[in-house]
């Protein structure tokens, strides 16, 4: 597992991390790991379908326009035909 060394951390920051870790009932190392994981990874991944649905709601699509999306969701399992460049 990768390891990281942090140099030149101020005493005040280190002390604040120790206090924060104690409040959360974990070691300083575990607290720092938690902080880094939360900072590096978004809380909620936005999925493409969700984003498109939100765009549709904002665009105020009609029922007919929505039905085109619903029809597209009813896919068959047949493989797609490759594009011909004849």
Buried (B, 14 or more C-beta within 10 A) or exposed (E): EEEEEEEEEEEEEEEEBEEBBEEEEBEBEEBBEBEEEEEEEEEEEEEEEEEEBEEEEEEEBEEEEEEEEEEEEEEEEEEEEEEEEE
